[in-house]
């Protein structure tokens, strides 16, 4: 089946683009926005409204497939592609991609996704957000053609185990790291709270004491609000390299501090994401690896998660092969085509690395639902509740889509089972 028409429509993503470097340098809040000058190329302000572009594909069967181009909140940082704006990329898509999509023969998702993944314009690959959106629409198209869920298409094409089960959902609090935690506990989220610890003075503490206090508060709050004594969520906190800032990225000192967090987490598993950011991939891999080694020496059960500089399928393989961490965040928009997310999860699982299928608050409902299909089919170890920073909306989108996938696929499989033979007399 072929694509008859491609239309690109502007949209709003569920959060904002933030200049991470400016924030790390101490930009202060002015209400919801930040004061001061932007630092990263492309940013006119430190905080800018998030944008998305829908890739709408009309198929020969008269149905429309859709996928959303979206980029991470901290675009242009940690080796990522630059700021993604509709005013720049809709004309780009019209000029360079529309004609390639229209008339394209949809034989398989993998074949089509890899074709558009490798297109170059003026010697450059397409922006990761563009590849992300196109691949979602191609996966949706295959789902419509085959009359199966996107999860089933992924499972078939990547030879995944078809017994779909729930994937633990990770809630992110944004800056509202107290009220949103209450919501997470009441709704029984599996992993919490992310925490957005992206500033030393306000959130970590120059001596790290503020994070210790916050972890203690998390445990107390869970014990007070949980609906069941068996509810014991995993604690996963993203510190955006700020621990490295207060310890000058010294692996031994960073590891000692991380190990010292363990008692504050009580009996909860504790993951610390992005403990350092040394501004270069190979150095990041080596520094994280040394931190992991030091944690092992200390007998610590706290696990570290890679994020910055782990932006592509190739990067994820390198971090995994080096055993640089306990878990890798597979930040879906950064990888380009969603097939790279699928392959990353499968590579991690095959090689003993925990796979956290993440993403960004700055995505859309369309991209988030598509990601759920990928996570369920590959059975990622963790999946981010997205989009947005309000928690409730993202959790609803991801959790409910997962429940629908599991229930409908099981029901379809039951209907396809052969019934008892009937004998004609």
N, C-alpha and C positions, 0 to 999 in steps of 0.2 A: 504494500500500500504506500502511496506517495503523499507528501505534504502539498496541499493545493495553494495555501496562502499563509504568510507570516505577518503578524501585526505586533508592533512593540508599543506598549502603553506605559506611561509614567505612573509611578505609585509612591506611596509613603511607607517607609519601613517602620518598625514598631519602637524604635528608640532614636538615638542620635549618633552622629559622628563626633568623637572626642579626640583632641590632640593629646595623646598619652604623654609625650615628652614634656609638654608644657605643664601638665598636671603633676608629673613626677618632680618637676623643677619647683613646685610649690604654688601653683596657681590657686588662688582662693575662691571660694564660692561667693556669688552674688545672687541670692535666691537659687533658682535652678541652673543658671548659667555660671560661667567662670569669669573672673576678672583677669586682665592682663592680655599680653600679646601671644598669638599663636607662634609655634616654632616649626611644626612639620609642614613640608611643602604642600600647597593646595588648600590649606586651611585659612579661611579669612577670619574666623573666630575660633576660640578654643573648643566651643561646643556648637555644632551645626546640625540642622534638621536632617534626619536620615532619609534616604531616598532608595527607591527600587524601580526596576523595570520588568514588566510582565512580558514573557515571550509566549504569544498566543498562536497556535498552529492549527489551521483547518485541514482536516484529513479528508481523503477521498470518500470516506463513509459518512461525511457530513458532521462529524463530531469535532469539537475543539479540545485540544490539549493545551495545558498551561504550565509554565514554570516561572519562578521569580528570580531575577538577578538581584543579588543583595551582597553587601560587603560588611565586614566586621566593624564594630564600634570604634576600635582603635586602628583605623586604616592608616597605612603609611608608616606604621611602627613595627619593629621586630622583624624586618625583612619582608613585610607584606606589600601588596600592590597599592598604588596611590588611591586617593579619594575618588569615589564613584558617584558621579553626578549625571542626572538625566539629560541635562542640557548638552553634555558632551557625548554621552554614549548612545542616545537614541539616534542622532544623525550618523554616528559611526555604524550602528547596526543596519540602518537603512541603506547606507552606501556599500558596506562590505559583506554583510552576512545574509541579508534578505534573499538575494538571488540564489545563494547556496542552499538555503533552507527550502525554498519553493522548488518543488520537483524532486526533492531528495527521497529516495526509496527506502522505506523503513523496514529493513530486513530483520534486524535485531537491535536491541538497546545497546549492547556492547559495541557493536560495529559502528552504529551512528554516533554514539557518544565519543568514541575514540577518534572518529574522523573530525568532529568539530573541536575536540580537545587539542588537536595538533595543527589546526589552521594558524597560519601566520599572516599578518598584515604589515607590510613595510618592514619585514624581518623580525617582527615581534609577535609573541603569542597573545591571544586575546586576554583581556583583563579577567582575573579569577572570577569576578562576579558575573561576567558575561558567560563564561563556560559553565558556571554553576546553574544559571537560569536556563540555558539551552538544554543542558543535560536533564534537568527536571522535566522539561516539556517533552523531551524524547522518551523518558521513562513513562510519563503519563500517556503518551501516544501509544506505546506498546501495550499498556494496560487496557486502553480502549479497544485496540485492535484484537487482542486476545480474549477480551472479556474476563480478565482476571485482575486481582489487586496488584498494585505495584510491588508489594512484598513478594507475591508469588512469581512475578517476572524476574525479580532479583534472585530469588532462590533457584529458579530454573536455570538462569544463565550463568550463575556463579556456583552451581552445584552445592548449595547450602542445605543443611538439614531442614526438612519442611515442617518439623514439629515446632511451630511458633509458640513462644512463651513470653511472659512479661519481661521487659528490660527495666531494671531499677531507674527511676527518674530522679534527676538532680535539680533541685530548685535553686534559683538565684534571687538574691534579695535586693540587689542594687544598693544604693546608699541608705535605703530604709531597712537597715540590717537588724532592727529590733521588731517592729510591727510585722514585717513580712515573715520573720521566723515564727511568730505566733500563728500566722496563717498556715505555714508549712506543717507545723506540728498538728494543728487541728485537722488538716487534710491528709495527714499520714504520709507525707512525702518520704521517699526512701533515703535520699541523701540531701543534706543541707549544710550551710546556707549560701555558699560562694563568698558572700561578705564584702566583696569589692574593697579589699585592703590595699588601696593604691596610693596612699600618702603616709609618709613616715610620721609626721608630727601629729596628724589628726587621728590616725587609725591604728598604726603599729606601735608607736611610742619609740622615742629615741633609744630606749633600753629594751624595747620589745614588750614592755609590761602591759600596754593596752590590749594587745592581742591575747595575752594570757588571761586578762580579765574578761575579755569577750568570750573566750572558749569556756571559761567557768560559768559565765552567765548562760551560755547555750545549754549546758548540761542541766543547770538548775531549772531553766525554762521548760526543757523537755520533760523533766521529772514532774513538774507542776501541771503541765497542760495535756500530757499524753492521755489518750483514751483507753490505753491498754498497757499493762506491765510488760508485755512482750514487745512493745514498740521501741526499737532502739536504732534510730537512723544513724547512718554513717555521717561523720563531720568532714566536709570538704571545703577548704578555705583557699581562695586565690589571693596571693599577696603581691603579685605583679613585680617581683624582684626587689621588694622593699627590705626584706631580710638581708639580702646581699648588700643593700645600701648601708645599713648600719654596721655591717661587719666587713666592709670592703671586699665582698665576694670571696672571703677566705673560707674554703670548703670545711675546714675543721671547726671554725667558730660557728658557721652557719649550721652545721650538723649538730653541734652541741646545743645550740639554741632550739632547733627543731625537736631534738630528743627531749629537751626540758619541757616542751609543750604537752607531752604525753600524759603526765599525771592530771593535768587540767581537764583532759578529755574523759577522764574516768574510764568507764568500760566501753566507750564508743570508739570505733575505728576512726583514725584521723588521717586525712590526706592534706598535704600542703602543696598547692599548685604554684608554680613559678617562683620558687624561693630566691632565685637570682636571675638577672638579665645582664649578661656580659657583652651584649651588643654585637655578637658574631657567632655564627652557627657552630663551627668546630670548637671554639672556646666554650660555648654554652654546653655542648655535649660533654666535654671533658670535665668542666666544673661540676655539672650535675652528677656525672659518674663518680667523681671523688666524694661528693656529698653522700651519695648512696653507700659507698664503701665505708665512710666514716659512721654512718648510721648503723650499718651492720656490725661494725666493731663495738659500738656502744650498746648493741643488743636492743635497739629501739624498734618498736613496731609501727612507728609513724612512717607513712609512705609519701614519696614526693611525685609530683605530676609535672610533666613537661608541657610547655605551652609556647612561649616565645621562641622563635627561630625553628619551630617544628611545623612548617607551613605547607609542605607538599608530601605526596606519597613517598618520594625519595628521602625526604627528611625523616619521615616517620620510620622508614626502614633503617636509616642510619642511627637514630636514637635507640631503636629497638635492638639492633645488632650490638651496639655498644653497651647495652644494659645501663643506660644513663639515668634511668628512673624506674619507678614501679608501675607507673601508668602514663600513657600518652594521651593528651587531648587531641582528638582529630577534629580540628575546627573547620567544620564543613565548608563555609564559603572560601576559606583560604586555599583549599585544595583544588579549586576549579570544579570540573565536572564531578557530579556526585558518584560516578563510578570509582573515582579515586578514594572517596570515603569508604565505599564498599570494600575495595581491595585493601585499604589500610586496616580496617577492622579484622579482616580475614588474616592478614599478615601478622598482626599483633597476636591474635589468638593462636596461630600456628607456632609462634616463637616465644611463648611464655610471657608476653607483655599484656597488662590489662589495657583494654581499649575503651576509652571514654569518648563516645560520639558526641561532641560538643556543638559548637556553633557560636552564635552571638545573639544578644538581645535585639540587635538591629536587623533581624530578618523579618519575614512576613508569615502569615498563616499558611500560605501555599508552600513555601520552602520548608516550614516546620513540619507540616503533615507528610511531605515527601520524605523527609529525613526519618520520620518514624517508621516508614515502610522499610527503609534501608537498615535501620537498627534492629527491627524485629526479625527480618530475614537473616541477618548475619549474627544475631544474638550478641550485640555489643554488651560490654560489662556495665555500662552506664550511659544514660542519655539525658541531655540537657532539656529542661522545660523551657521552651522558647516559643514565640519571641516576646519582647517587652521586658520591663523591669518591675512590673507590678506583681509578679508571681502568678496570681490567680488565672489570668488570661492564658499565659503560656502553658501552665500546668493543665488547664482545661483542654487546650488544643492537642497537646501531646498525649496526655493520659487517655482522653476519649478516643482519639484516633487509634491508639494502640489496642484498646478494648474492642473497637469495631473490627480491626484487622483480625485479631485472634478469633473472635466469635464467628465472623463470616467465613473465614477460611476453613475453620473446623466444621461449620455447618455444610459448606460446599463439599468438603471431603466426605462427610457422612452420606450425603445424597448420592455421591458417585460410587459408594461401596456397593458391590453386587448383593442383591437380596437373595432370600432363599429360593431355590429352584422350584418351579411349579411343574407338576406332572400332569399331562393330559391323558385322561382315561377314555 
